[in-house]
Amino acid sequence: MAENEIKLESQLEPLPAPQVPYSIFTKGQKAVITIIVSVAASFSGFASNIYNPSIPTIAADFGVAPELINLTVTSYMIFQGLSPTLWGAIADVQGRRVTYICTFLVFFSACIGLAETTHYYQLVILRCLQSTGSASTIAIGAGVIGDITTREERGGYMGFFQAGLLFPTAGGPILGGVFAGTLGWRAIFWFLTIFSGTFLICLVIFLPETLRSLVGNGSIPAKGLGKSLIAYLQLRRHDENELELSRTMSGAPSRKKLRLDFTGPLRIVFGGEVTWIIIFLSIYYTVWQMTITALSTFFHETYGLSQIEIGLTYIANGVGCIVGTMTTGRYLDFDYRRIKNSFTGNPEDFPLEHARLRTIWLWAAMQIAATVVFGWTLDKKVHISVPIICTLVMGWATCATQSVITTLLVDIYSARSASATAALNLARCLMGAGGTAAVVPIANGMGVGWEFTMLSGILILSLVLVVVQSKYGARKRVERAKLERS
């Protein structure tokens, strides 16, 4: 009798609550999505780097000074910083897919116009339009990674995403030099037209909508342009009861209509929660961009390299970028899990900034050292292999830093990840545009060695911003989280 009562009681015990996955996409599908958004993000750097070797040829063709053609580079960087504030806000409300489609249509159209342009003013306007269509793909891609990954795995996916989008820093100048030297500079834009058009078709077919306010963890069917083949197949492979459970428990989509907020990136930049770390990255990014932009001028004047030889020297920087992002992402995941497993306090007090920013000191030291050595080896005309190795180290350190900080921003603003990445892009591109315009005049005035010594000093001083972010930024993050829950 007693045994029967025990069995009856055990049968009446409530079953454990079912676990709803953060995302219903498998690891393989996440990898495919990451590859798609990484290739999409590469168009921003591709359109910039593939263009630079053709500047002398374009200047001769239009009959203007190279300085005027350089203005198209500056204007491209300015719109590269401004446009994500528009598209990032749209992506966080209307969806990732529809925003991608709109941006690539703009980019595709601008490339056709650039291939057919016959006047200088058209070149300037269309380069701005081209930047408007391509620059936001980085912010949107970071938003997609935030949609489908948890904090424990996000670093690895973000590193892979960053590595793909940085490939043009190595391959772009070489490809641009080949086109400009054989088929002519217009072939560059026809290539980008064909490439972007083909990719747009692939994106429409395969990339699913991932915005959690629209599709939850992927279990809620998207509507309109949000539908894709991969999402349809993903929903078919799941049991309907399982999908219904996910739809019920994931808490999305919200019935409340989200409002477009075009000032969101600006408020993120100046809000104080991540202001310090955004400024920090912008400074390190600017010094790196100043180095890469002036590389062709410095190498030509110091070592007498030809255009093709100069293009080959950029490979080291590109390799460094890829290595930096690929290795950093995996270590971020490992370090985050280790710190999380050892943390025993209140989850609200988890030291997120400490977990993410611990490696910043290593990458900063690498970039500072490489910057000093780069400047003085050029100044003293040391063998060219030394400054080339320095560009590899700088690319490695800068892109590792960018991967770390981008991951932190997505962690903090998971619901507005595209806007947060747009805020970072806004600050670093505008600061970078000013730095690249000043690097050669400063070198002419004080010498390459002392210029890069000065820049290294600025990098050292800016490390204070990391300390400020870890202390005051974390406090504001916790305060915001408490207000959102109340």
C-alpha angles and dihedrals in degrees: 000000000000091000090054091051091051091050091048092050091049090052091052094052110113116255117242114268112264116253115238112209118238087234129010091213115109123233090259092052091047088053091052092048091049091051091050095050091042092055089045091053091049091070091075094059093034094059089048101044098040089054100053100074091054096057096101091047093048091047091053092046093052093039095236134122118271088241089067091051088050087062088067087060092050093047090048090055093047093054088041086065099039105042098064089064086066101039095037091058091048092048092053092054112023097036141264098265098052090047092049091050092050094047094049092048088055092047093046092051093047091052092054090050092049092051090055100037118127103176133063095232089054089053092054095047095045093047088056089049091048090053091048089056099045109032097070094059089084093056093044092048092052087051091054091051089051091050097056104033137066123224091258093061102024097093094062094048092044090051091052090047092051092047093056096048091050095055092094090065087072104029101032100071093046093050092045092051092050093050094045092048097046118020097019133254094285088066087068092065094041088054091051090047093055093041095049093043093052092045092049090058091051091047093052092050101043113021112092125208108262105173103129095212087062106033104015110211090347096279094105114080114241122232134226114344089001092078119099139169095247092052091050092052091045092055092047093056092058127080112252092233090053091050092048090052091052091048091051098045103035092074095226151157099037115228088214112093110239116228124230108247112191092172092057096098091049092051090049091052095048100029095093096233096097100359095110097051092045090054090046093054092043090057094049091044091050094052089049092048091048088055095047095043094051094040095096093048095046095046093046094050096041103037103016095236123175123236093261092048091049090052090055092054089065091066092080092056092049093049090050091052093052094045092048096053096040095051096040096054096058093045091050090058093047094047093046093052092047093052093042093051091051094047113098102171133093111311089230089062096051107139097238095165091051092049094051104034101045094102095047090092092060095049091045092053090050093051094045093051093045092049093054094046092046093055098047096042088057091044092051094037095238117177110299093239090073098059090041090056088048091057089053091053092045092050090048094049098042095048092045088053091048092050091051095048095043089053090050092051092051089049092052097041101033092151092048100031095139091052091047092052089045089055090054091046092050094054099042097044096048092047090044092052091056093045096050091051091054104040099087097041090050091050090050090052104044106011131261095267096053092041093058091042088056091048090051089053090054090051091052093049092049091063085083086072091064090056091047091049093050092051110032100021091054090051092053091047091056091046092052092048091053092050092050091053094047 
